[in-house]
Amino acid sequence: MNKWDARMLDLAALIATWSKDPSTGVGAVIVDPQNRVVSMGFNGFPRSVNDHLKALQDRDEKLRRTIHAEDNALLFAQRDVTGCTIYTTHPPCARCAAKIIQAGIGRVVTPEAAEDFVARWADDTASARAMFAEAGVRVDVCGGGLQVERRSPAEVLTRVKLTDKEARHHSVSAVAYWNNAVAACIAALSVQGGEA
């Protein structure tokens, strides 16, 4: 694992904290061959769908409603991702693997999966690995799985040095707010990671 892999996995772990899923927050970051962030995503309900506690606590209903982090990153990319790398906090499921392959992503980087995740998703991730191998997508599994720390949205915004008040004050659109959050995350990781 090189320094860029470590930085992008750290960024994916930060993005995962934005998920409201009470059991598993997942983050994904897509980067181009020059290590520039193309898109990010986390697992959650679709836009305008209420993520009320009852739906989040009912596992079957939650799984039916949730868009996976990889899906969200692909949907928000707004450009061709052929040849890009996707960093995920958890191994992609078979459905996400199919979409990653179809989108032309050339490399997947993920940490080793935690035992509880493996127990729940073993068949699905095995199918994903088989599809990646068949399609020629490189998969790098980094040792020492990521610890995704659960934080409130306010704590996440504080960490990236943006606040809801600042966003409202400057009338920042949702897209600009998202881009500012990305830039702040990357700047924070660059400072933590040493040389660029």
Long-range contacts (C-beta under 8 A, 24 or more apart in sequence): 1-109, 1-140, 1-142, 3-193, 3-194, 4-31, 4-35, 5-87, 5-109, 5-140, 5-142, 6-193, 7-189, 7-190, 7-193, 8-35, 8-85, 8-87, 8-109, 9-87, 9-89, 9-109, 9-111, 9-142, 9-146, 10-146, 10-189, 10-192, 10-193, 11-37, 11-40, 11-87, 11-185, 11-186, 11-189, 12-40, 12-69, 12-87, 12-88, 12-89, 12-146, 13-89, 13-146, 13-147, 13-148, 13-149, 14-156, 14-159, 14-160, 14-185, 15-40, 15-41, 15-42, 15-69, 15-185, 16-42, 16-43, 16-69, 16-89, 16-148, 17-148, 17-149, 17-150, 17-151, 17-155, 17-156, 18-42, 18-44, 18-153, 18-156, 19-43, 19-44, 19-69, 20-44, 20-45, 20-51, 20-56, 21-56, 21-62, 21-66, 22-56, 22-57, 23-59, 24-90, 24-117, 25-89, 25-148, 25-150, 26-68, 26-69, 26-88, 26-89, 26-90, 26-148, 27-69, 27-88, 27-89, 27-148, 28-69, 28-70, 28-72, 28-73, 28-86, 28-87, 28-88, 28-89, 29-73, 29-86, 29-87, 30-73, 30-74, 30-77, 30-81, 30-84, 30-85, 30-86, 30-87, 30-105, 31-84, 31-85, 31-87, 32-83, 32-84, 33-83, 33-84, 33-85, 37-182, 37-186, 38-77, 38-79, 38-81, 38-84, 39-73, 39-74, 39-76, 39-77, 39-78, 39-81, 40-73, 40-76, 40-182, 41-67, 41-68, 41-69, 41-70, 41-71, 41-72, 41-73, 41-74, 41-75, 41-76, 42-69, 42-72, 43-67, 43-68, 43-69, 43-72, 44-72, 68-92, 68-93, 68-95, 68-96, 70-96, 70-99, 70-100, 71-96, 71-99, 74-99, 74-100, 74-103, 77-103, 80-104, 81-105, 82-106, 85-109, 89-146, 89-148, 90-117, 90-121, 91-117, 91-121, 91-125, 91-128, 91-129, 91-141, 92-125, 92-128, 93-121, 93-124, 93-125, 93-128, 94-124, 94-125, 94-127, 94-128, 94-131, 96-128, 97-127, 97-128, 97-129, 97-131, 97-132, 98-131, 100-132, 100-137, 101-131, 101-132, 101-135, 101-137, 105-137, 106-137, 106-138, 107-137, 107-138, 107-139, 107-140, 108-132, 108-137, 108-138, 108-139, 108-140, 109-139, 109-140, 109-142, 110-139, 110-140, 110-141, 110-142, 111-141, 111-142, 111-143, 111-144, 111-145, 111-146, 112-141, 112-142, 112-143, 112-144, 112-145, 113-145, 114-145, 157-181, 159-188, 160-184, 160-185, 160-188, 161-188
